[in-house]
């Protein structure tokens, strides 16, 4: 049963609307003002919010502002319920993130159609898409079905990059949203003396380059192919059209951005407080989780340069090599050229928990 949060200060309107929704087999949480509504959204699992605009304590615009800026509630579909029909009010609400409007007075059919439509679209965009070609196409097909745009995978061009070839460089202006179709890519920042810090490692199905498109700023990092790779290049104009025409898709990218910020914060904390040995071990485990094809395999092998691995860890190459040598001596890993093999993932993770 889906849960709907109804925020409305008029008792009669709130009770009548709740009755219609409950008869349609929805669970309804009721709030008599915006402040209580925000508190209920934060403390309950809510599938959709219906909110009046003109309310005491906190109006509808204040509600959607707080809801949209909280990662926990930002993805909840939001419908404004209002007696005001001026175009400017509609426009302001949509710009702030509303998914739909219902104007008072309304009938039960109008209400239920709007609710069912928004819930259906939300479900389509909630799914975790598999990080392969099928998952990519599923995501793009869902986007197409939601906003009736052209299939971006068909209109966007695909460019092939050789190992160590740059996709974009720090300081340049962005023109595309990128989607990794094949291969592996790293994003990194370069110190003025030439030292690199790897920001992220990308795998098939990952979007990248969207942060600066959302900020409308030049690239603050560079992207380079770790191996021969194929990248879907979606023009920024299409990306902006996608966001402007479908708030649900925009929320997905906001969620990606929030996760990215959290990961970078965790990375900085580990670099500041963890030992080199722990950071190397965690980097190898991260690579295993990122790229291992069969999660049931006890061992894991990856080909990566010592310099790139050191840049992931945030340490000198010499320190990395000494640490890898220690792990090899303890028979946790095997080394052959650029290939590093974790002999037994479970044993390696147990080692980290025991000594760190």
C-alpha positions, 0 to 999 in steps of 0.5 A: 500500500502506497503512503501519501502525505497530505498537507492542507490547512483547511480541515474540510478539504483535507478530510474530503481529499484523504477520504477519496485517497483512502477509498482508492486504497492509499494510506494517508498521513495528514498534516494541518500545516507545512511545518508539521508536514515537513516533520512527518515527511522526515519521520515516515516512509512517504511515496508521494506528497500533496501540498497546499500552497497558501498555509500558515506557519510554513507555506507550500513553497517553503515545504518544497524547498525543505523537502527538495534540499533533504537527500532523504525526501528529495526524490518524493514526487510532489503535487501542489494543491491550490486554488490559485490558478495564475500562471506565475504561481504554476511557473514558480512551483514547477521551477522549485521542483513540483511534479504536478498541480491540481487546482481547486475545486477538483473531482475524485477522478482528476485527483486519482489520475494525477496521483497514479500518474506521478507514482507510476513515473516515480516507480520507473525512475526508482529502479537500480539500473544494472551497470551494463549495456542493457541497464544503460538502454533501460534507463534511456528508454525510461527517460524517453517514455517519461518525457517523449524525447528522442532516444538519447542512445540513438541520437548521441554519438559514441566515441572510442578512446585509446588507453591513456587518452584524455576525454576532457581536461581540467579548466575546459568548458563542458559540452557533453554529458558522458556515459561509459559504454565500454572500458574503464575511465578515471577522473583526476585532479593534477597538482601544480607540480604534476602530482595526481589525485584520482577522484573516481574510477568509472565503470560501464553504465556510469554517467560522468561530467554532469557535475559541471553541467549542473553548476554551469562551470568549467571542468574542475578535473580531467578524465582519462581512459584506463583502457580502450573505452567507448563513451556515449556523448550526449550534447549538453543541450539535450541534457538540459532539455531532459532535466527541464522537461522531467523533474524526476530525471533531474532528481536522479542526477541530484541523487548521483551528485549527492552520492558523489559528494559523500564519497569524496568526503569519505575519501578525504577523511580516510586520507587524513586519518588512515594509515597508508597500509589501510588505505592501500588495502581499502583501495584494492577492496574498492577495485574488487567491488567496482570491477569484479564480474562474478561476485562469487569468485574468491579471488580478484585480479586487476591490471593497474599501474603503480602510479594510478594505484598510488594516486587513488590511495593518495600516497607516493609510489614508493610507499605503495610499492613497499605496502604491496610487497608487505601484502605479498609477503603475507600471501594476501596478494600475488603480483605479476607485472602490472597485475595484482591478484587478491588471493582470497577476498574473504581472507583479505577483508578479515585481515583489514578488520583484524589489524586496522 
